[in-house]
Amino acid sequence: MKNTKSKSSKTGKQPKAVANDEKQKRKIERIEATLKRLAKLKNSTRSGIYSAKIGKRIIAASVRLMNAKGELEVRG
């Protein structure tokens, strides 16, 4: 009889799909934390000449977040 148990359950590791899901969740949390930090920085009154650079970083982080969540559609 063939062994039906998956290898991951034998070794005590999570199946790949579950592990990737956890990894994706952590990635999203990390990007959200970055966005929160950048927004706080942008709202501070002392940002001055760096506000445009901070804005660019906010846009980049929000695009990364949308991409990680799968909300971004690719055209063309």
HUGI-V954510 format. One record per residue. N is the residue number from 0. RES is the residue in one letter. PHI is phi in radians with two decimals (NA if undefined). NEAR is the number of other ideal C-beta (glycine too) atoms within 8 Angstrom. D_FIRST is the distance of its C-alpha to the first C-alpha in whole Angstrom. Layout:
BEGIN
n=N res=RES phi=PHI near=NEAR d_first=D_FIRST
n=N res=RES phi=PHI near=NEAR d_first=D_FIRST
END
This chain:
BEGIN
n=0 res=M phi=NA near=2 d_first=0
n=1 res=K phi=-1.36 near=3 d_first=4
n=2 res=N phi=-1.34 near=4 d_first=6
n=3 res=T phi=-1.61 near=3 d_first=9
n=4 res=K phi=-1.24 near=6 d_first=12
n=5 res=S phi=-1.29 near=6 d_first=14
n=6 res=K phi=-1.09 near=6 d_first=16
n=7 res=S phi=-1.12 near=9 d_first=19
n=8 res=S phi=-1.29 near=8 d_first=18
n=9 res=K phi=-1.23 near=7 d_first=17
n=10 res=T phi=-1.46 near=6 d_first=20
n=11 res=G phi=1.52 near=4 d_first=23
n=12 res=K phi=-1.53 near=6 d_first=24
n=13 res=Q phi=-1.39 near=7 d_first=25
n=14 res=P phi=-1.06 near=9 d_first=23
n=15 res=K phi=-1.00 near=7 d_first=25
n=16 res=A phi=-1.09 near=6 d_first=26
n=17 res=V phi=-1.18 near=8 d_first=28
n=18 res=A phi=-1.10 near=10 d_first=29
n=19 res=N phi=-1.15 near=8 d_first=31
n=20 res=D phi=-1.09 near=8 d_first=32
n=21 res=E phi=-1.10 near=9 d_first=34
n=22 res=K phi=-1.08 near=8 d_first=35
n=23 res=Q phi=-1.12 near=9 d_first=37
n=24 res=K phi=-1.09 near=8 d_first=38
n=25 res=R phi=-1.12 near=8 d_first=40
n=26 res=K phi=-1.07 near=9 d_first=41
n=27 res=I phi=-1.10 near=11 d_first=43
n=28 res=E phi=-1.06 near=8 d_first=44
n=29 res=R phi=-1.14 near=8 d_first=46
n=30 res=I phi=-1.17 near=12 d_first=47
n=31 res=E phi=-1.10 near=9 d_first=49
n=32 res=A phi=-1.12 near=8 d_first=50
n=33 res=T phi=-1.07 near=9 d_first=52
n=34 res=L phi=-1.06 near=12 d_first=53
n=35 res=K phi=-1.08 near=8 d_first=55
n=36 res=R phi=-1.14 near=8 d_first=56
n=37 res=L phi=-1.17 near=12 d_first=58
n=38 res=A phi=-1.12 near=9 d_first=59
n=39 res=K phi=-1.10 near=8 d_first=61
n=40 res=L phi=-1.16 near=9 d_first=62
n=41 res=K phi=-1.16 near=11 d_first=64
n=42 res=N phi=-1.35 near=5 d_first=65
n=43 res=S phi=-1.22 near=7 d_first=67
n=44 res=T phi=-1.34 near=3 d_first=71
n=45 res=R phi=-1.66 near=4 d_first=71
n=46 res=S phi=-1.24 near=9 d_first=68
n=47 res=G phi=0.92 near=5 d_first=71
n=48 res=I phi=-1.22 near=4 d_first=71
n=49 res=Y phi=-1.53 near=7 d_first=67
n=50 res=S phi=-1.06 near=9 d_first=66
n=51 res=A phi=-1.18 near=7 d_first=66
n=52 res=K phi=-1.15 near=7 d_first=63
n=53 res=I phi=-1.13 near=12 d_first=62
n=54 res=G phi=-1.03 near=9 d_first=61
n=55 res=K phi=-1.09 near=8 d_first=60
n=56 res=R phi=-1.15 near=9 d_first=57
n=57 res=I phi=-1.13 near=12 d_first=57
n=58 res=I phi=-1.09 near=8 d_first=56
n=59 res=A phi=-1.07 near=8 d_first=54
n=60 res=A phi=-1.17 near=12 d_first=52
n=61 res=S phi=-1.21 near=9 d_first=52
n=62 res=V phi=-1.17 near=9 d_first=50
n=63 res=R phi=-1.06 near=9 d_first=47
n=64 res=L phi=-1.14 near=12 d_first=47
n=65 res=M phi=-1.08 near=9 d_first=47
n=66 res=N phi=-1.16 near=9 d_first=44
n=67 res=A phi=-1.17 near=10 d_first=42
n=68 res=K phi=-1.41 near=7 d_first=42
n=69 res=G phi=1.44 near=5 d_first=41
n=70 res=E phi=-1.62 near=5 d_first=45
n=71 res=L phi=-1.66 near=7 d_first=46
n=72 res=E phi=-1.78 near=3 d_first=47
n=73 res=V phi=-1.69 near=4 d_first=47
n=74 res=R phi=-1.69 near=3 d_first=50
n=75 res=G phi=1.61 near=2 d_first=51
END
